[in-house]
């Protein structure tokens, strides 16, 4: 696992505004808290070795067969399981396929590939007779960009490609994305989903993948029993039944995102890339993201994401995620203050 990520709030003593994670940090989880309090007895027994009840609920929601879904300990476990499952070739040739990742993006794809001795390629399409694992994050972390469906289809159409698309942030965009049924029909596509993001429960570590039953079977063979704990399973079942999601109304939230992007762009020395989701990538023309992060945490009790450890980015890149309007204004004022003094 790559060291350095968002939401490292445990390193600080007094953070009051958290912009560092790609999650809306003000979700009302009171109903879930009450439900879990009533189900704490579950920790005295083993959960299902594989959470089939939750799998079946997710399959029904997506309109696919249960055998096309695998529940995982967050999206990160799914990434490493996929890397492990196909290390001897998609067609079990005994040779690790090459892999392709378009940077900057979530670092765990590249890390998982190298952990299992894959060799990086310079383009997504393999030569004839070769196999390649291609990774996409859509919407992409940390840029907020969307890969169009036409481009996805073009990559997936090539023989030898196994395409994994991480749609962890799918509920934070209005862009059209692949559906679970699309992935199953395409045959060589694995979709990664994150309940962590949709329901703002990163501490519970819950995610799942959707693909053909054959691909799911390959991945599931690498998963340890009891990978997903009892409270995470119970929380997920409750949330699927009681809530569509726990983020603000998307039109309003994305409007607030654009207001924040415009305000940050108006600060001298700060440029902000366009985004189609709730987070944005910022670049400083002086100072460093690490210095800014420390300044905001210590003086303003604000936490941001130092994005310098994303492949292809520099020490002057940072990422923030839209929060409450008053918090967004506080962030803009604090960044403006830092840039005026640096």
Helices and strands as residue ranges (DSSP letters): G 9-11, E 17-18, H 30-38, G 40-44, H 52-62, G 66-68, E 69-72, H 74-85, E 98-101, H 108-115, E 119-120, E 132-137, H 149-156, E 161-166, G 170-172, H 180-186, E 189-194, H 195-198, G 202-204, E 207-210, H 213-220, H 230-242, H 250-265, E 270-272, E 279-284, H 289-295, I 296-300, E 302-303, E 305-306, E 317-321, H 325-341
